[in-house]
């Protein structure tokens, strides 16, 4: 095989997504791999598998194997085999669910134990999901940052629902593993801009009653 042929081959990285059930792991993987979001929650049983090819600066092609592990699998017999040999791990929790954050200690402990004998020690990114629900946040940002500092993790906040920073999250971890530096412009370009939907209300319906206005406020909050 010539040098040019070898250079043109994709690098392959194994990514594993772990964390409590309903923290948004499958939505995160689906948003990244398929640019889609499922509105109905369906618990992952066992394992889902996704493939996604990305290009890093320097025209470096990378194929990510994304393993989405069911949240109910903590303590399961196959879990250590799923995470063994991973290059990158996304440790996901729901910023509106404090219990999902507290359980990260158990997930991280399992991860370290599973990779004790592995020659490849994964790069771990702490992912706070559902930032589109910032008004419902129960896990303060400083707690998130402290957990990262204490355990040497990359920090990222995302919204699988809107796509905000999802691609950036995977891109940052892949680049860090391969020793590729991302500049500020490249990182900003990888953040999906979320556009608000504008609603044009009819102008000829007369004044809005107090009751209607109150209902509108309630709907907008929900």
RODO-2510 file (C-alpha; in nm, 4 decimals, decimal comma):
residues 222
     n   res          X          Y          Z
     1     x     0,0000     0,0000     0,0000
     2     x     0,1377     0,3407    -0,0995
     3     x     0,1706     0,6332     0,1408
     4     x    -0,1028     0,8237    -0,0426
     5     x    -0,3437     0,5303    -0,0148
     6     x    -0,2674     0,4921     0,3553
     7     x    -0,3209     0,8635     0,4164
     8     x    -0,6571     0,8552     0,2369
     9     x    -0,7911     0,5858     0,4687
    10     x    -1,0242     0,6963     0,7459
    11     x    -0,9088     0,6861     1,1036
    12     x    -1,1576     0,4932     1,3168
    13     x    -1,2473     0,5785     1,6744
    14     x    -1,4791     0,3984     1,9125
    15     x    -1,7041     0,6306     2,1135
    16     x    -1,9270     0,5057     2,3943
    17     x    -2,2221     0,7047     2,5311
    18     x    -2,3130     0,6181     2,8919
    19     x    -2,5291     0,7605     3,1689
    20     x    -2,8694     0,7213     3,3305
    21     x    -3,1771     0,6270     3,1322
    22     x    -3,3761     0,9258     2,9992
    23     x    -3,0688     1,1519     3,0154
    24     x    -3,0847     1,1821     2,6364
    25     x    -2,8048     0,9476     2,5256
    26     x    -2,9932     0,8005     2,2291
    27     x    -3,1193     1,1440     2,1258
    28     x    -2,7616     1,2726     2,1416
    29     x    -2,6253     0,9875     1,9279
    30     x    -2,9140     1,0129     1,6811
    31     x    -2,8816     1,3897     1,6503
    32     x    -2,5104     1,3535     1,5761
    33     x    -2,5264     1,0549     1,3415
    34     x    -2,8564     1,1210     1,1624
    35     x    -2,9314     1,4873     1,2391
    36     x    -3,2699     1,3824     1,3734
    37     x    -3,4522     1,4017     1,7054
    38     x    -3,7230     1,1639     1,8261
    39     x    -3,9847     1,3364     2,0394
    40     x    -4,1057     1,0174     2,2067
    41     x    -3,8814     0,8602     2,4692
    42     x    -3,7958     0,4955     2,4096
    43     x    -3,5551     0,3246     2,6449
    44     x    -3,2533     0,1632     2,4828
    45     x    -3,2341    -0,2073     2,5674
    46     x    -2,8768    -0,3281     2,5517
    47     x    -2,6988    -0,1423     2,2751
    48     x    -2,7567     0,0805     1,9721
    49     x    -2,4815     0,1380     1,7186
    50     x    -2,4194     0,4376     1,4900
    51     x    -2,1529     0,5279     1,2343
    52     x    -2,0607     0,8839     1,1356
    53     x    -1,7771     1,0159     0,9207
    54     x    -1,6382     1,3594     1,0019
    55     x    -1,3486     1,5668     0,8706
    56     x    -1,1116     1,7360     1,1128
    57     x    -0,8760     2,0268     1,0317
    58     x    -0,5921     1,9167     0,8049
    59     x    -0,8420     1,7237     0,5908
    60     x    -0,8267     1,4306     0,8338
    61     x    -1,1186     1,1930     0,7800
    62     x    -1,2400     1,0110     1,0905
    63     x    -1,5114     0,7476     1,1190
    64     x    -1,6728     0,7420     1,4624
    65     x    -1,8325     0,4221     1,5870
    66     x    -2,0851     0,5483     1,8414
    67     x    -2,2051     0,2892     2,0922
    68     x    -2,5205     0,3962     2,2754
    69     x    -2,5533     0,1870     2,5901
    70     x    -2,8884     0,1508     2,7646
    71     x    -2,9141     0,3406     3,0943
    72     x    -3,0465     0,0377     3,2758
    73     x    -2,7208    -0,1465     3,2022
    74     x    -2,5198    -0,0119     3,4981
    75     x    -2,4014    -0,3252     3,6705
    76     x    -2,5004    -0,5392     3,3725
    77     x    -2,2829    -0,8323     3,2713
    78     x    -2,2019    -0,6978     2,9249
    79     x    -2,1284    -0,3373     3,0193
    80     x    -1,7544    -0,3805     3,0748
    81     x    -1,7280    -0,5455     2,7324
    82     x    -1,9155    -0,2578     2,5660
    83     x    -1,6851     0,0117     2,7047
    84     x    -1,3600    -0,1888     2,6777
    85     x    -1,1216    -0,0391     2,4239
    86     x    -1,3178     0,2824     2,3721
    87     x    -1,1146     0,5815     2,2558
    88     x    -1,3723     0,8362     2,3716
    89     x    -1,6551     0,8260     2,6259
    90     x    -1,9426     1,0702     2,6604
    91     x    -2,0654     1,0682     3,0198
    92     x    -2,4146     1,2122     2,9833
    93     x    -2,6568     1,3524     3,2387
    94     x    -2,9738     1,5636     3,2283
    95     x    -2,9226     1,9150     3,3699
    96     x    -3,2868     1,9130     3,4899
    97     x    -3,2472     1,5813     3,6749
    98     x    -3,0137     1,6057     3,9748
    99     x    -3,0207     1,2295     4,0356
   100     x    -2,8740     1,1667     3,6900
   101     x    -2,5810     1,3899     3,7900
   102     x    -2,5310     1,2187     4,1264
   103     x    -2,5184     0,8783     3,9545
   104     x    -2,2221     0,9898     3,7441
   105     x    -1,9867     0,8748     4,0208
   106     x    -2,1105     0,5178     3,9719
   107     x    -2,0874     0,5379     3,5924
   108     x    -1,7375     0,6843     3,6054
   109     x    -1,6251     0,4233     3,8589
   110     x    -1,7553     0,1449     3,6355
   111     x    -1,5741     0,2962     3,3386
   112     x    -1,2388     0,3092     3,5187
   113     x    -1,2775    -0,0483     3,6405
   114     x    -1,3688    -0,1767     3,2948
   115     x    -1,0583    -0,0188     3,1404
   116     x    -0,8061    -0,1198     3,4073
   117     x    -0,6498    -0,3809     3,1784
   118     x    -0,6994    -0,1932     2,8540
   119     x    -0,3998    -0,0438     2,6753
   120     x    -0,6298     0,2305     2,5458
   121     x    -0,7452     0,4672     2,8169
   122     x    -1,0455     0,6595     2,6879
   123     x    -1,0778     1,0353     2,6812
   124     x    -1,3906     1,1220     2,8788
   125     x    -1,6209     1,4179     2,8190
   126     x    -1,8821     1,5202     3,0748
   127     x    -2,1940     1,6150     2,8769
   128     x    -2,4723     1,8188     3,0358
   129     x    -2,7720     1,7608     2,8082
   130     x    -3,1039     1,9478     2,7656
   131     x    -2,9731     2,3043     2,7824
   132     x    -3,2873     2,4019     2,5922
   133     x    -3,4525     2,3561     2,9354
   134     x    -3,2189     2,5994     3,1118
   135     x    -3,5116     2,7432     3,3098
   136     x    -3,5611     2,3948     3,4657
   137     x    -3,1943     2,3384     3,5512
   138     x    -3,1287     2,1632     3,8842
   139     x    -2,7539     2,0999     3,8393
   140     x    -2,5533     2,4206     3,8694
   141     x    -2,2714     2,4795     3,6217
   142     x    -2,0102     2,5043     3,8978
   143     x    -2,0912     2,1472     4,0109
   144     x    -2,0461     2,0293     3,6524
   145     x    -1,7116     2,2089     3,6221
   146     x    -1,5892     2,0805     3,9586
   147     x    -1,6611     1,7193     3,8564
   148     x    -1,4595     1,7783     3,5368
   149     x    -1,1645     1,9300     3,7233
   150     x    -1,1553     1,6574     3,9884
   151     x    -1,1573     1,3780     3,7279
   152     x    -0,9692     1,5349     3,4368
   153     x    -1,2667     1,5425     3,1990
   154     x    -1,3558     1,7588     2,9004
   155     x    -1,6634     1,9743     2,9651
   156     x    -1,9515     2,0268     2,7232
   157     x    -2,3150     2,1388     2,7403
   158     x    -2,5508     2,0370     2,4590
   159     x    -2,9120     2,0120     2,3546
   160     x    -2,9913     1,6943     2,1630
   161     x    -3,3358     1,8408     2,0931
   162     x    -3,2178     2,1574     1,9156
   163     x    -2,8795     2,0229     1,8066
   164     x    -2,6947     2,2971     1,9950
   165     x    -2,3233     2,1999     2,0277
   166     x    -2,3872     1,8283     1,9582
   167     x    -2,1521     1,8047     1,6595
   168     x    -1,9012     2,0226     1,8445
   169     x    -1,9037     1,7791     2,1369
   170     x    -1,8047     1,4780     1,9245
   171     x    -1,5647     1,6881     1,7166
   172     x    -1,3801     1,8192     2,0235
   173     x    -1,3287     1,4711     2,1700
   174     x    -1,2132     1,3227     1,8372
   175     x    -0,9731     1,6128     1,7807
   176     x    -0,8299     1,5807     2,1326
   177     x    -0,7741     1,2051     2,0894
   178     x    -0,5931     1,2545     1,7581
   179     x    -0,3945     1,5581     1,8714
   180     x    -0,5695     1,7969     1,6316
   181     x    -0,6147     2,1567     1,7474
   182     x    -0,9434     2,3321     1,6795
   183     x    -0,9346     2,7100     1,6576
   184     x    -1,2115     2,9309     1,7864
   185     x    -1,3641     2,9871     1,4414
   186     x    -1,3842     2,6122     1,3734
   187     x    -1,5483     2,5486     1,7083
   188     x    -1,8028     2,8261     1,6573
   189     x    -1,8843     2,6923     1,3117
   190     x    -1,9630     2,3515     1,4644
   191     x    -2,2276     2,4987     1,6942
   192     x    -2,5708     2,4755     1,5379
   193     x    -2,7470     2,8113     1,5518
   194     x    -3,0940     2,7671     1,6944
   195     x    -3,3498     2,9906     1,5284
   196     x    -3,6662     3,0938     1,7055
   197     x    -3,9926     3,0414     1,5243
   198     x    -4,1772     3,3654     1,4604
   199     x    -4,5540     3,3652     1,4865
   200     x    -4,7595     3,6286     1,3046
   201     x    -5,0788     3,6994     1,4919
   202     x    -5,3781     3,8430     1,2978
   203     x    -5,4037     4,2186     1,3332
   204     x    -5,7807     4,2491     1,2781
   205     x    -5,9147     4,0433     1,5658
   206     x    -5,9489     4,3374     1,7983
   207     x    -5,8010     4,3765     2,1456
   208     x    -5,6846     4,0639     2,3287
   209     x    -5,8862     3,9878     2,6381
   210     x    -5,7185     3,9437     2,9761
   211     x    -5,8244     3,5792     2,9825
   212     x    -5,6682     3,5119     2,6407
   213     x    -5,3469     3,6877     2,7408
   214     x    -5,3227     3,4787     3,0572
   215     x    -5,3639     3,1559     2,8577
   216     x    -5,0942     3,2727     2,6146
   217     x    -4,8528     3,3230     2,9031
   218     x    -4,9199     2,9753     3,0338
   219     x    -4,8663     2,8198     2,6896
   220     x    -4,5437     3,0090     2,6326
   221     x    -4,3985     2,8838     2,9617
   222     x    -4,4814     2,5229     2,8857
***
